[in-house]
């Protein structure tokens, strides 16, 4: 794919380049436009690793991010439904993209021999891809991302409630085992949240600040 080749020419490893290129291609970006987006994000971050992280998380798709954040802001607390939720009998509309917001700066905390907690999570994903079926990994883990870290506690965001619940009930112990093996930390925990839940927390923290 031409976009993947352009990204690799600018320092992105083949795996992430292919993943980012696929998403960009689905949005109709040309190789020239993809390079423009890449350089814009790189200029904003001044860090190739953070640039790749943001591109994989979809930060380049600002229109989709704005729509998702608008929806997250509409959510009321205490179990009340979203404003504009479909009433009974109305046809369902296509699901919107999950909210995607910046992770907590804690993910850049060094852990043991790893430069950052984010690197630990990427290493864990590489191992989990070998330990799970392709269907399980692609459906539940491929689009996951570390959004916070605190003294052995990993908070991981996933796109849907289904993925959150399935991982929490059936795969959490496997994920903890992998993280323990990588970090050598005695007390490792992992909590799964949806992207929308993380966006709500992000908005609340921003309002308090």
Backbone as CSV, one residue per row, in Angstrom:
resi,resn,N_x,N_y,N_z,CA_x,CA_y,CA_z,C_x,C_y,C_z
1,UNK,0.851,-1.191,0.000,0.000,0.000,0.000,0.890,1.246,0.000
2,UNK,0.531,2.210,-0.843,1.371,3.393,-1.014,1.503,4.204,0.267
3,UNK,0.410,4.329,1.022,0.459,5.121,2.250,1.410,4.483,3.251
4,UNK,1.333,3.168,3.394,2.220,2.464,4.323,3.676,2.674,3.923
5,UNK,3.946,2.634,2.627,5.319,2.833,2.154,5.812,4.244,2.487
6,UNK,4.939,5.237,2.314,5.303,6.620,2.643,5.629,6.748,4.128
7,UNK,4.790,6.132,4.973,5.014,6.209,6.418,6.321,5.526,6.809
8,UNK,6.594,4.366,6.195,7.838,3.660,6.501,9.055,4.483,6.075
9,UNK,8.933,5.191,4.964,10.045,6.028,4.500,10.353,7.150,5.486
10,UNK,9.378,7.468,6.340,9.573,8.537,7.316,9.748,8.000,8.736
11,UNK,10.123,6.714,8.842,10.543,6.186,10.131,9.540,5.362,10.897
12,UNK,8.361,5.095,10.318,7.360,4.288,11.012,7.626,2.813,10.718
13,UNK,7.601,1.965,11.731,7.834,0.541,11.540,6.716,-0.075,10.692
14,UNK,6.999,-1.184,9.986,6.036,-1.763,9.048,4.674,-2.096,9.649
15,UNK,4.656,-2.705,10.861,3.374,-3.079,11.456,2.464,-1.890,11.706
16,UNK,2.921,-0.912,12.504,2.096,0.278,12.728,1.789,1.036,11.441
17,UNK,2.742,1.068,10.508,2.515,1.777,9.246,1.351,1.164,8.480
18,UNK,1.297,-0.169,8.442,0.203,-0.844,7.741,-1.136,-0.572,8.415
19,UNK,-1.145,-0.583,9.746,-2.382,-0.336,10.492,-2.884,1.091,10.267
20,UNK,-1.985,2.061,10.363,-2.361,3.461,10.156,-2.802,3.678,8.715
21,UNK,-2.067,3.081,7.779,-2.385,3.248,6.362,-3.765,2.705,6.028
22,UNK,-4.118,1.574,6.619,-5.437,0.995,6.361,-6.547,1.943,6.802
23,UNK,-6.383,2.529,7.994,-7.394,3.462,8.494,-7.468,4.710,7.622
24,UNK,-6.319,5.219,7.207,-6.302,6.412,6.363,-6.913,6.129,4.998
25,UNK,-6.611,4.955,4.459,-7.155,4.581,3.155,-8.677,4.480,3.210
26,UNK,-9.195,3.931,4.321,-10.645,3.818,4.476,-11.315,5.187,4.502
27,UNK,-10.580,6.198,4.965,-11.114,7.559,5.016,-10.873,8.326,3.715
28,UNK,-10.274,7.651,2.731,-10.095,8.271,1.427,-8.883,9.166,1.289
29,UNK,-7.916,9.040,2.195,-6.723,9.875,2.105,-5.799,9.377,1.000
30,UNK,-5.225,10.298,0.253,-4.200,9.963,-0.728,-2.854,9.870,-0.021
31,UNK,-1.855,9.251,-0.653,-0.527,9.207,-0.024,0.015,10.592,0.312
32,UNK,-0.213,11.563,-0.574,0.265,12.921,-0.294,-0.436,13.518,0.920
33,UNK,-1.750,13.309,1.015,-2.499,13.827,2.158,-2.088,13.106,3.428
34,UNK,-1.860,11.794,3.327,-1.425,11.022,4.494,-0.086,11.545,5.007
35,UNK,0.824,11.858,4.088,2.126,12.402,4.490,1.948,13.763,5.150
36,UNK,1.042,14.567,4.616,0.776,15.879,5.211,0.275,15.736,6.641
37,UNK,-0.651,14.793,6.847,-1.181,14.554,8.190,-0.068,14.085,9.114
38,UNK,0.738,13.125,8.644,1.840,12.601,9.453,2.788,13.717,9.876
39,UNK,3.164,14.569,8.934,4.104,15.645,9.246,3.487,16.674,10.188
40,UNK,2.177,16.906,10.058,1.501,17.832,10.969,1.536,17.312,12.400
41,UNK,1.233,16.008,12.556,1.236,15.418,13.895,2.654,15.378,14.450
42,UNK,3.622,15.050,13.608,5.022,15.012,14.045,5.486,16.396,14.486
43,UNK,5.061,17.421,13.760,5.436,18.783,14.135,4.826,19.173,15.472
44,UNK,3.619,18.668,15.729,2.940,19.010,16.981,3.544,18.289,18.175
45,UNK,4.060,17.066,17.957,4.571,16.260,19.069,6.086,16.309,19.195
46,UNK,6.765,16.482,18.051,8.233,16.464,18.012,8.785,15.157,18.559
47,UNK,8.016,14.071,18.367,8.428,12.757,18.877,7.802,11.693,17.988
48,UNK,8.624,10.875,17.332,8.102,9.889,16.397,7.245,8.846,17.098
49,UNK,7.639,8.449,18.324,6.855,7.458,19.055,5.473,7.964,19.401
50,UNK,5.391,9.192,19.890,4.099,9.775,20.229,3.274,10.025,18.974
51,UNK,3.946,10.370,17.883,3.240,10.563,16.614,2.558,9.281,16.176
52,UNK,3.296,8.178,16.214,2.721,6.886,15.831,1.580,6.516,16.769
53,UNK,1.770,6.766,18.067,0.715,6.462,19.039,-0.556,7.221,18.683
54,UNK,-0.428,8.513,18.396,-1.609,9.326,18.104,-2.270,8.900,16.800
55,UNK,-1.468,8.591,15.802,-2.041,8.170,14.527,-2.775,6.843,14.668
56,UNK,-2.216,5.908,15.435,-2.887,4.621,15.646,-4.172,4.791,16.434
57,UNK,-4.201,5.781,17.327,-5.399,6.035,18.125,-6.436,6.844,17.364
58,UNK,-6.078,7.348,16.180,-7.040,8.074,15.372,-7.090,9.560,15.607
59,UNK,-6.066,10.121,16.238,-6.095,11.555,16.512,-6.044,12.391,15.240
60,UNK,-5.605,11.807,14.139,-5.570,12.554,12.883,-6.970,12.810,12.347
61,UNK,-7.935,11.966,12.715,-9.311,12.136,12.236,-10.033,13.089,13.175
62,UNK,-9.758,14.372,13.043,-10.283,15.352,13.991,-11.789,15.478,13.923
63,UNK,-12.363,15.309,12.748,-13.820,15.427,12.634,-14.511,14.328,13.422
64,UNK,-14.000,13.092,13.302,-14.587,11.982,14.049,-14.392,12.180,15.542
65,UNK,-13.223,12.694,15.928,-12.960,12.931,17.350,-13.922,13.974,17.905
66,UNK,-14.166,15.047,17.144,-15.074,16.091,17.612,-16.493,15.557,17.773
67,UNK,-16.928,14.727,16.826,-18.273,14.156,16.930,-18.386,13.272,18.161
68,UNK,-17.358,12.453,18.390,-17.391,11.541,19.532,-17.379,12.306,20.848
69,UNK,-16.566,13.351,20.919,-16.506,14.134,22.147,-17.814,14.875,22.401
70,UNK,-18.458,15.358,21.349,-19.753,16.015,21.520,-20.758,15.046,22.127
71,UNK,-20.730,13.804,21.650,-21.649,12.810,22.185,-21.325,12.518,23.644
72,UNK,-20.032,12.414,23.970,-19.643,12.128,25.351,-20.076,13.253,26.281
73,UNK,-19.982,14.493,25.814,-20.364,15.623,26.660,-21.860,15.639,26.940
74,UNK,-22.649,15.046,26.032,-24.096,15.030,26.207,-24.544,14.023,27.263
75,UNK,-23.660,13.064,27.552,-24.063,12.018,28.495,-24.252,12.614,29.891
76,UNK,-25.349,12.227,30.540,-25.607,12.689,31.892,-25.197,11.588,32.858
77,UNK,-24.901,11.965,34.054,-24.418,11.002,35.027,-25.571,10.452,35.857
78,UNK,-25.289,9.363,36.576,-26.308,8.743,37.407,-27.207,7.795,36.655
79,UNK,-26.744,7.289,35.499,-27.515,6.287,34.790,-28.528,6.845,33.822
80,UNK,-28.620,8.158,33.656,-29.566,8.739,32.725,-29.036,8.551,31.315
81,UNK,-29.924,8.319,30.363,-29.496,7.971,29.019,-28.982,9.193,28.289
82,UNK,-28.323,8.929,27.170,-27.822,10.011,26.339,-28.961,10.849,25.807
83,UNK,-28.724,12.151,25.687,-29.692,13.016,25.046,-29.851,12.580,23.597
84,UNK,-31.103,12.533,23.124,-31.341,12.159,21.749,-31.311,10.665,21.510
85,UNK,-31.315,9.848,22.571,-31.304,8.399,22.390,-32.589,7.964,21.713
86,UNK,-32.504,6.954,20.865,-33.667,6.503,20.123,-34.745,5.992,21.060
87,UNK,-35.987,6.358,20.780,-37.112,5.829,21.541,-37.565,4.530,20.907
88,UNK,-38.426,3.799,21.602,-38.886,2.512,21.100,-39.598,2.711,19.769
89,UNK,-39.311,1.820,18.833,-39.965,1.876,17.546,-39.189,2.649,16.494
90,UNK,-38.227,3.462,16.903,-37.425,4.187,15.936,-36.348,3.272,15.370
91,UNK,-36.034,3.400,14.098,-34.961,2.575,13.526,-33.622,2.984,14.091
92,UNK,-32.752,2.005,14.301,-31.425,2.298,14.826,-30.569,2.945,13.756
93,UNK,-29.741,3.894,14.156,-28.810,4.531,13.244,-27.464,3.827,13.363
94,UNK,-26.605,3.959,12.366,-25.281,3.336,12.465,-24.559,3.842,13.701
95,UNK,-23.855,2.969,14.435,-23.158,3.399,15.651,-22.094,4.429,15.328
96,UNK,-21.955,5.427,16.197,-20.932,6.447,16.001,-19.595,5.922,16.493
97,UNK,-18.531,6.583,16.084,-17.203,6.196,16.540,-17.063,6.462,18.025
98,UNK,-16.342,5.587,18.758,-16.145,5.841,20.184,-15.294,7.078,20.400
99,UNK,-15.491,7.704,21.551,-14.707,8.898,21.864,-13.237,8.529,22.008
100,UNK,-12.378,9.344,21.462,-10.941,9.120,21.579,-10.302,10.414,22.060
101,UNK,-9.753,10.395,23.253,-9.100,11.577,23.809,-7.702,11.195,24.284
102,UNK,-6.926,12.205,24.616,-5.542,11.984,25.031,-5.460,11.065,26.253
103,UNK,-4.437,10.215,26.318,-4.214,9.424,27.526,-3.660,10.295,28.639
104,UNK,-3.674,9.767,29.848,-3.065,10.464,30.973,-1.537,10.452,30.799
105,UNK,-0.855,11.522,31.179,0.611,11.555,31.048,1.320,10.428,31.800
106,UNK,0.621,9.787,32.720,1.237,8.705,33.497,1.671,7.531,32.635
107,UNK,1.134,7.417,31.416,1.529,6.275,30.573,2.978,6.387,30.122
108,UNK,3.592,7.544,30.312,4.996,7.714,29.941,5.930,7.451,31.127
109,UNK,5.394,6.901,32.219,6.201,6.554,33.391,7.137,5.382,33.072
110,UNK,8.427,5.478,33.369,9.330,4.347,33.153,8.986,3.189,34.095
111,UNK,9.101,1.967,33.585,8.867,0.769,34.399,9.997,-0.215,34.133
112,UNK,10.830,-0.440,35.133,11.919,-1.403,34.979,12.812,-1.056,33.801
113,UNK,12.969,-2.031,32.894,13.816,-1.815,31.723,13.074,-1.123,30.586
114,UNK,11.784,-0.906,30.764,10.995,-0.239,29.731,11.034,1.272,29.936
115,UNK,11.106,1.998,28.847,11.164,3.459,28.939,9.845,4.046,29.428
116,UNK,8.732,3.400,29.065,7.418,3.922,29.449,6.447,2.780,29.697
117,UNK,5.377,3.083,30.438,4.301,2.106,30.631,3.639,1.777,29.305
118,UNK,3.583,2.758,28.409,3.018,2.524,27.076,3.796,1.448,26.334
119,UNK,5.124,1.441,26.467,5.931,0.396,25.847,5.615,-0.969,26.448
120,UNK,5.360,-0.998,27.748,4.972,-2.255,28.393,3.690,-2.778,27.765
121,UNK,2.705,-1.889,27.581,1.426,-2.338,27.017,1.603,-2.834,25.583
122,UNK,2.428,-2.159,24.792,2.659,-2.615,23.426,3.341,-3.985,23.420
123,UNK,4.266,-4.198,24.351,4.915,-5.506,24.465,3.910,-6.568,24.897
124,UNK,3.008,-6.189,25.804,1.972,-7.120,26.255,1.055,-7.503,25.102
125,UNK,0.695,-6.533,24.276,-0.159,-6.825,23.122,0.523,-7.808,22.175
126,UNK,1.824,-7.643,21.982,2.560,-8.556,21.107,2.498,-9.983,21.639
127,UNK,2.610,-10.147,22.958,2.527,-11.483,23.552,1.097,-12.013,23.522
128,UNK,0.133,-11.137,23.801,-1.264,-11.568,23.808,-1.729,-11.989,22.421
129,UNK,-1.159,-11.396,21.399,-1.516,-11.790,20.041,-1.114,-13.236,19.772
130,UNK,-0.039,-13.686,20.433,0.404,-15.072,20.284,-0.388,-16.022,21.170
131,UNK,-0.931,-15.508,22.277,-1.608,-16.360,23.253,-3.115,-16.466,23.020
132,UNK,-3.665,-15.641,22.149,-5.105,-15.666,21.887,-5.349,-16.001,20.427
133,UNK,-6.594,-16.351,20.117,-6.936,-16.603,18.723,-6.937,-15.287,17.952
134,UNK,-6.801,-15.392,16.651,-6.795,-14.180,15.829,-8.108,-13.423,15.973
135,UNK,-9.218,-14.163,16.020,-10.524,-13.512,16.143,-10.639,-12.756,17.462
136,UNK,-10.177,-13.384,18.549,-10.240,-12.727,19.862,-9.377,-11.478,19.883
137,UNK,-8.163,-11.598,19.376,-7.258,-10.442,19.405,-7.788,-9.303,18.543
138,UNK,-8.211,-9.628,17.322,-8.672,-8.578,16.413,-9.926,-7.887,16.928
139,UNK,-10.821,-8.659,17.533,-12.090,-8.097,17.988,-11.944,-7.322,19.286
140,UNK,-11.128,-7.823,20.213,-11.126,-7.280,21.568,-9.875,-6.490,21.945
141,UNK,-8.745,-6.798,21.354,-7.494,-6.199,21.830,-6.787,-5.288,20.837
142,UNK,-6.965,-5.507,19.558,-6.185,-4.758,18.573,-6.366,-3.253,18.715
143,UNK,-7.579,-2.813,19.020,-7.846,-1.371,19.114,-7.796,-0.866,20.558
144,UNK,-7.277,-1.680,21.459,-7.136,-1.233,22.849,-5.936,-0.307,22.970
145,UNK,-5.932,0.514,24.015,-4.783,1.395,24.255,-4.677,1.697,25.738
146,UNK,-3.455,1.846,26.200,-3.217,2.226,27.589,-3.525,3.709,27.743
147,UNK,-4.362,4.044,28.723,-4.723,5.456,28.925,-4.269,5.988,30.278
148,UNK,-3.898,5.103,31.207,-3.406,5.576,32.507,-2.611,4.466,33.184
149,UNK,-1.667,4.871,34.035,-0.856,3.914,34.799,-0.554,4.513,36.164
150,UNK,-0.652,3.689,37.205,-0.358,4.172,38.556,0.147,3.028,39.418
151,UNK,1.468,2.938,39.579,2.081,1.983,40.504,1.554,0.564,40.315
152,UNK,1.686,0.040,39.117,1.275,-1.327,38.831,-0.148,-1.474,38.342
153,UNK,-0.913,-0.399,38.360,-2.310,-0.441,37.915,-2.412,0.120,36.498
154,UNK,-2.800,-0.735,35.561,-2.941,-0.337,34.162,-4.418,-0.097,33.853
155,UNK,-4.729,1.040,33.259,-6.082,1.314,32.786,-6.052,1.291,31.268
156,UNK,-6.874,0.418,30.696,-6.854,0.188,29.254,-8.217,0.537,28.667
157,UNK,-8.220,1.353,27.636,-9.468,1.741,26.975,-9.711,0.856,25.760
158,UNK,-10.967,0.456,25.583,-11.376,-0.361,24.445,-12.586,0.295,23.787
159,UNK,-12.886,-0.045,22.529,-13.921,0.688,21.802,-15.351,0.468,22.278
160,UNK,-15.656,-0.686,22.879,-17.061,-0.994,23.151,-17.273,-1.589,24.539
161,UNK,-18.516,-1.538,24.999,-18.876,-2.172,26.266,-18.709,-3.681,26.170
162,UNK,-19.011,-4.241,25.004,-18.851,-5.681,24.815,-17.405,-6.088,25.058
163,UNK,-16.464,-5.368,24.441,-15.044,-5.688,24.624,-14.635,-5.510,26.078
164,UNK,-15.096,-4.431,26.702,-14.761,-4.175,28.116,-15.222,-5.328,28.998
165,UNK,-16.481,-5.715,28.860,-17.041,-6.754,29.726,-16.404,-8.112,29.455
166,UNK,-16.171,-8.423,28.195,-15.596,-9.721,27.842,-14.175,-9.825,28.381
167,UNK,-13.387,-8.786,28.189,-12.007,-8.803,28.675,-11.953,-8.875,30.194
168,UNK,-12.813,-8.116,30.857,-12.806,-8.091,32.322,-13.191,-9.436,32.907
169,UNK,-14.106,-10.135,32.266,-14.616,-11.378,32.839,-13.835,-12.615,32.395
170,UNK,-13.210,-12.581,31.228,-12.613,-13.795,30.681,-11.112,-13.727,30.404
171,UNK,-10.580,-12.542,30.249,-9.181,-12.470,29.842,-8.312,-11.657,30.791
172,UNK,-8.905,-11.073,31.815,-8.149,-10.196,32.715,-6.985,-10.927,33.374
173,UNK,-7.206,-12.167,33.804,-6.134,-12.900,34.484,-4.961,-13.163,33.542
174,UNK,-5.254,-13.454,32.282,-4.191,-13.658,31.294,-3.411,-12.376,31.060
175,UNK,-4.131,-11.261,30.954,-3.475,-9.966,30.746,-2.596,-9.620,31.946
176,UNK,-3.113,-9.857,33.155,-2.319,-9.582,34.363,-1.054,-10.429,34.387
177,UNK,-1.185,-11.694,34.015,-0.023,-12.587,34.015,1.052,-12.075,33.055
178,UNK,0.644,-11.654,31.871,1.596,-11.134,30.888,2.257,-9.854,31.397
179,UNK,1.461,-8.954,31.968,2.010,-7.700,32.490,2.965,-7.956,33.652
180,UNK,2.626,-8.923,34.503,3.509,-9.271,35.624,4.837,-9.810,35.106
181,UNK,4.778,-10.653,34.089,6.005,-11.225,33.535,6.891,-10.140,32.920
182,UNK,6.284,-9.150,32.316,7.048,-8.088,31.670,7.625,-7.087,32.670
183,UNK,6.834,-6.734,33.675,7.236,-5.662,34.600,7.955,-6.157,35.836
184,UNK,7.742,-7.433,36.189,8.279,-8.009,37.427,7.682,-7.340,38.674
185,UNK,6.582,-6.613,38.499,5.902,-5.981,39.636,5.110,-7.033,40.405
186,UNK,5.149,-6.960,41.725,4.445,-7.942,42.547,2.932,-7.785,42.463
187,UNK,2.461,-6.557,42.404,1.024,-6.300,42.443,0.594,-5.579,41.173
188,UNK,0.216,-6.347,40.165,-0.222,-5.780,38.888,-1.736,-5.925,38.768
189,UNK,-2.396,-4.846,38.409,-3.838,-4.893,38.156,-4.108,-4.272,36.793
190,UNK,-5.233,-4.655,36.200,-5.636,-4.070,34.928,-7.132,-3.784,34.976
191,UNK,-7.502,-2.608,34.542,-8.912,-2.207,34.507,-9.249,-1.790,33.081
192,UNK,-10.358,-2.331,32.583,-10.788,-2.012,31.229,-11.935,-1.012,31.272
193,UNK,-11.844,0.013,30.454,-12.898,1.017,30.339,-13.189,1.219,28.860
194,UNK,-14.380,1.728,28.559,-14.667,2.065,27.169,-14.059,3.422,26.839
195,UNK,-13.873,3.677,25.558,-13.358,4.982,25.150,-14.295,6.099,25.605
196,UNK,-15.605,5.833,25.577,-16.569,6.841,26.014,-16.419,7.126,27.499
197,UNK,-16.221,6.079,28.298,-16.015,6.280,29.736,-14.757,7.099,29.996
198,UNK,-13.700,6.809,29.238,-12.468,7.567,29.420,-12.669,9.020,28.989
199,UNK,-13.424,9.246,27.932,-13.684,10.612,27.474,-14.457,11.400,28.523
200,UNK,-15.404,10.746,29.186,-16.172,11.414,30.242,-15.249,11.823,31.386
201,UNK,-14.366,10.914,31.765,-13.413,11.219,32.843,-12.511,12.373,32.426
202,UNK,-12.070,12.360,31.181,-11.212,13.421,30.653,-11.926,14.769,30.723
203,UNK,-13.194,14.795,30.337,-13.952,16.049,30.339,-14.170,16.571,31.750
204,UNK,-14.452,15.659,32.691,-14.650,16.062,34.081,-13.368,16.660,34.640
205,UNK,-12.233,15.991,34.378,-10.949,16.501,34.869,-10.634,17.874,34.270
206,UNK,-10.978,18.055,32.985,-10.718,19.333,32.332,-11.553,20.445,32.957
207,UNK,-12.809,20.125,33.323,-13.673,21.128,33.932,-13.170,21.513,35.318
208,UNK,-12.663,20.520,36.070,-12.143,20.788,37.412,-10.901,21.660,37.331
209,UNK,-10.046,21.353,36.352,-8.818,22.131,36.175,-9.131,23.561,35.755
